Amino acid sequence: MSEIFPRAPLAMVVAEIRFGYSPTLENRNVQAQVLERLSGYVPVLRRNIQEAHTIEIGGTEPVHGKQTMDVLEATAVDGQTTIAISAETITIAMSGQAYGHYDKSLRPLIEDSVRALCAAVPNLYTTRTGLRYLDEIRVPVPPSDVSGWAKWITPELLGGTRLLADEVEGAAKGMRSTWHYLLPKERQVVLNLGPFFGSGVIGPGHPFHRESAPEHMFVLDVDVSRAPASPESLNADGLLSNYDDLHQPAHRVFSAALTDEARRLFRGMQ
């Protein structure tokens, strides 16, 4: 079992399941039936047009975007867990505050969500499954340039931060890096990373937005997904196996990106 850090840097985790268009799920009553089966997790229903927020890491500030989607959303009383459903997707999101460990928090919620969905609408076919972890590395004294993050982020990920270090003002002040990996079982991993200054990568208007003074931090954005060559029948057992296969590389990337100093920080040893 992977280590649970008392001061984990997780800002948000999102599991999105896409399936073939379902006319039945255009019906708000059917969407509500699915979410009512999950009321033990998310008892507060919201009937409105949802804005799906996107976050891209670049420069000194995250780039926020949004897309309007016709969905029904349910939230936990504290607002830190959400489930949204449309005619083509079900999206489960948890803040770092709500997420404890994959096996004990997100995985059971995925299982119950899919069982609720299949009970209301049988014969759905998945076209894509995705799992995204967004981590904010906040340190007691942020470094003055990118190379200083090597104390907490493995130096291999920082690339050319010292290329012009011998020049006057040659230290790298910003960076953005994207790594794309293709894995067996039709999986792929996209890792976006870089430092920026702000209150957090989740912007105002999002239920997980954190009100705090702006500060320098380093962001790890790991998106693992699987798009089968042909649609697959949606069922809880098959989907959980799929998500277990997605979680493994997500955890490996996060663990490999950290130094021992970062682990001590997240254990509360500093």
Secondary structure as GFF3:
##gff-version 3
##sequence-region A 1 270
A	DSSP	beta_strand	10	19	.	.	.	ID=ss1
A	DSSP	three_ten_helix	23	26	.	.	.	ID=ss2
A	DSSP	alpha_helix	28	36	.	.	.	ID=ss3
A	DSSP	beta_strand	44	56	.	.	.	ID=ss4
A	DSSP	beta_strand	63	75	.	.	.	ID=ss5
A	DSSP	beta_strand	81	85	.	.	.	ID=ss6
A	DSSP	beta_strand	89	95	.	.	.	ID=ss7
A	DSSP	pi_helix	102	106	.	.	.	ID=ss8
A	DSSP	alpha_helix	107	120	.	.	.	ID=ss9
A	DSSP	beta_strand	125	137	.	.	.	ID=ss10
A	DSSP	three_ten_helix	146	151	.	.	.	ID=ss11
A	DSSP	three_ten_helix	155	158	.	.	.	ID=ss12
A	DSSP	beta_strand	177	183	.	.	.	ID=ss13
A	DSSP	beta_strand	187	198	.	.	.	ID=ss14
A	DSSP	beta_strand	215	226	.	.	.	ID=ss15
A	DSSP	beta_strand	232	233	.	.	.	ID=ss16
A	DSSP	alpha_helix	236	257	.	.	.	ID=ss17
A	DSSP	alpha_helix	260	266	.	.	.	ID=ss18
###
